[in-house]
Amino acid sequence: MDTRTLGELLDTLGEPALRLLAAPSRLTSPVTEVLLYDAHAPFPDRAPGALLLAVGVRAGAAGALVDEAAAARMAGLVVRGEGGPPSGQGLEDGPSSGQGLGHGRGQELASGQGRGQGLADAAARARERGLALLTVDEDAAWHHVHLLLAGAVGARPSPAGGAALGDLFSLAGAVATAVGGATVIEDPRQRILAHSTIPGQPVDEPRRQGILGRQVPGSPENTEQYRVLFASQGPVRMPALSAEELPRLAIAVRAGGETLGSLWVVDDGTLAPDAEEALTQGASTAALLLLRARAAQELSRHMTGDLLRRLLDGTAEPTTAAERLGLAPGTPVRVAAFALEGAAGAPDGEQAALRLLDLVRLQCEARYGRHACVLVDGVVYALLPVADGRAGERQRRLAEDIVRRAGQALRVPVRAGLGDVVPEVAEVRGSREDADLVLRVLGPDESVAAMAEVRARAVLLRLTELLGERRELTAGAWRDIVAYDAGHGTDYARTLVCWLDAGCDMARAARWLAVHPNTCRYRLRQARTQLGIDLDDPDERLVLWLQLRTLAGLRSACA
C-alpha cells in the first residue's frame, strides 16, 4: 500500500484541521492506520505506525497515554485542544460516541494529578519518547476527524469517490444477475450512478434514454412512483407507465434513516423467485458503497479546499499543489471571489456563507470536474483554470450564473470579483488580492466584475490607502483649498475637480457644475490668486487632482 509519512499527512491536511505540537526530529515516520482510543478496551501491545485519536481524554492529561502509545511504537497521538500550551487546569474533552472514562487507566488520565501536568508537559514527554503529538480544534467531531485522517492515511482518494462509484457498476451487474433483470442505481435526485450490462437482459427505451443522459426523464407519473417508493420500507413493484415501457421492481437505499438513492430493475416477467430478497441485499450493499463514495468526496473536498487556502495565503508549495489539484505545469489560473452582501454580521451569516460555498462548488464542479473551493473569512474563493483566450468570457458568465442562482436560493444579494489571470499557480495569491479588491470597488448597481473592468477604481483605492499612510503624501495645496472653501463658503475644490476631470475643458466642467463657463473661469482665477496654485504646471495639476479625488473624496458629475 502507498503508506504516507507523518510529514505528508501534515502537508495534506495541515491547519486548521490538524496542528503539530510535538514531533520526532524527522517527520518521515510512516503512518499505517488510525485508531480510536477506548478506555474500556485493552491497550494494544504493538501498533507500529498507528495514529491514536484520544477520544474522551483531557488534552492536558494525556501524559500517561503518551507513554503507552510510545511503548506500542505508535506514530502519534491526537488530542483535542489548542495548538499551544494550555492555561489553568487544561482543556476539557468530554466523552464522544458514548466512550466515557470509566475505571482503571481512564480514571488515572482524568485525575487532577493528570490535569496538573498540562499539555506542555505532555508535549515535552512526547518529544522525549519520539512520539508525535497533534491537536484538533475543540469543536471538531471525532468521527469527522477519524474520517479525514483514515482517508488521508489510506489510499489517496479519487476526486469524487471514483473507486466507490466503480464498485457501484460491479454491484449493479451482480444485482442484475441475482434478480434476473437489467438494473440501475440512482441517487435521490434521480441521476443514474451505475447500470448493469448483462447480455440478453431486455432494456426498454425509457431506461435506455435515462442511461444515455445519466438522468431519469421527468414526468408527473415518475414523480408519483418515486413518492410511493420512498414512502415504502421494502421492494415495490411498479407498473409500466406507457406501452413502450416494462414494469419495474424497485427499492429505496437507506442508511440510518437517510435516503441515499434507489435500485430499479426492469421486470420482463422472468425475474428470479427470490428477486425481492436479492434486491434487498443489494440495497444494503449499495448503502455502504454510497456512504463510502460520499466520504471519499467529502475528504477530497476538504483536502483540496485546505490546499487552496494555503495557496491563497502563500504557504503551500506551488508545484506540489498544482499536481494535487490536477493542473498541468504552467497552467494559467485566476481566482474568483464570491461574497454575500451585508450578511457577514447577520445571526445566520455563517450558515449562509457555507451554503454559498456549496453552491459555488456545485456550479464549478459541473464545469470543471474536480475543483478547489474554500471559504475564508466569509468569502468563497474558487480557483479557475484558463484553457484558452475565451476562458475569461466564459468565466464571467459562470460568475454571473452563480450570483443569480445563489441570490435566488439564499435570498441575499451576492457579489463576485474576478482577479487577473496569472501564468501559474505560484502567483495565485496576487489574483486573490485582485479579486478581493474588485469586491471592494463594485458599485451599488454592480454584482459581477473582472479586475480589467474596474482597474481605474482599484488603482485609486490603493492610492488612497497609500497616500493616507504617509505624512508627506497627505500634505499639499489640496488642504488649503478645502479649508478656504469651508471658511469662505466658496466652491473652488469641486470646481477644480470637475475642470480636471473634464480634461481642462471649461465648457464641459461648467455643465457638470451647472454654472456659466465664465463663473467657472472666475473661480479658477480666484483659486490661483488667493491660494497661489500653479494650474499651468502639469505635475501640480496631477498631484492636486489625485489628492482631491482620493483624500478629499471629491467626484465630478461624470464620476
Disulfide bonds with the S-S distance in Angstrom:
none
